[in-house]
Amino acid sequence: MAVDSITTRKAMVIGTLSYSRRDLEEKRDQNEMINVKVIGMLILTDDITPDLALETIKSLTVRGVFKAPDDVKQALEDRLH
């Protein structure tokens, strides 16, 4: 019997944090989800899809600017605190 496990990582930043599609694909491939807390700016690049964001981002707290494609922001709306 195989058991899949998901690891949750925390990213806490004062300043600018940027994730690309490749960054999130690596998280997904390693069965990791991230809790992101940023004071400053969070950037999710334009090549990130809503599905990829939902598969890899468990929660978001942004005190400042959140730049991401509109469809990604909408998909993550219930995970934004």
C-alpha positions as CSV (number, residue, x, y, z in Angstrom):
1,M,0.0,0.0,0.0
2,A,1.5,3.3,-1.1
3,V,0.7,6.5,0.9
4,D,1.2,9.8,-0.7
5,S,2.2,12.6,1.6
6,I,2.2,16.3,1.2
7,T,4.7,18.5,3.0
8,T,3.8,22.1,3.8
9,R,6.5,24.7,3.8
10,K,6.4,28.2,5.1
11,A,7.8,31.2,3.2
12,M,7.9,34.4,5.3
13,V,9.4,37.5,3.7
14,I,9.8,41.2,4.3
15,G,10.6,42.6,0.9
16,T,9.8,41.0,-2.5
17,L,9.0,37.3,-3.1
18,S,8.5,36.0,-6.6
19,Y,7.4,32.5,-7.7
20,S,7.6,31.3,-11.3
21,R,5.8,28.4,-13.0
22,R,9.0,26.4,-12.7
23,D,9.3,27.1,-8.9
24,L,5.7,25.9,-8.3
25,E,6.1,22.9,-10.6
26,E,9.1,21.9,-8.5
27,K,7.0,22.2,-5.3
28,R,4.2,20.1,-6.9
29,D,6.6,17.4,-8.1
30,Q,8.0,17.2,-4.5
31,N,4.4,17.0,-3.1
32,E,4.9,20.3,-1.3
33,M,2.4,23.0,-0.6
34,I,3.5,26.5,0.7
35,N,2.1,28.9,3.2
36,V,3.2,32.4,2.1
37,K,3.4,35.4,4.3
38,V,4.8,38.6,2.8
39,I,5.2,42.2,4.0
40,G,6.1,44.0,0.8
41,M,5.4,42.5,-2.6
42,L,4.4,39.0,-3.8
43,I,4.8,38.2,-7.5
44,L,3.3,35.2,-9.2
45,T,4.6,35.2,-12.8
46,D,2.2,35.4,-15.8
47,D,3.0,31.7,-16.8
48,I,1.4,30.3,-13.6
49,T,-2.0,28.7,-14.2
50,P,-4.9,28.8,-11.6
51,D,-4.7,25.0,-11.3
52,L,-0.9,25.1,-10.6
53,A,-1.4,27.8,-8.0
54,L,-4.2,25.8,-6.3
55,E,-2.1,22.6,-6.2
56,T,0.9,24.3,-4.5
57,I,-0.3,27.3,-2.5
58,K,-2.1,26.4,0.7
59,S,-2.5,30.0,2.1
60,L,-1.4,33.6,1.4
61,T,-1.0,36.6,3.6
62,V,0.2,39.7,1.8
63,R,0.6,43.0,3.5
64,G,1.4,45.2,0.5
65,V,1.3,44.4,-3.3
66,F,0.1,41.1,-4.8
67,K,0.9,40.9,-8.5
68,A,-0.4,37.8,-10.4
69,P,-2.6,37.1,-13.3
70,D,-6.3,37.9,-12.6
71,D,-7.4,34.3,-13.0
72,V,-4.8,33.2,-10.5
73,K,-5.8,35.9,-8.0
74,Q,-9.4,34.8,-8.4
75,A,-8.6,31.1,-7.9
76,L,-6.6,31.9,-4.7
77,E,-9.2,34.3,-3.3
78,D,-10.4,31.9,-0.6
79,R,-6.8,31.2,0.5
80,L,-5.9,34.9,0.8
81,H,-5.9,36.2,4.4
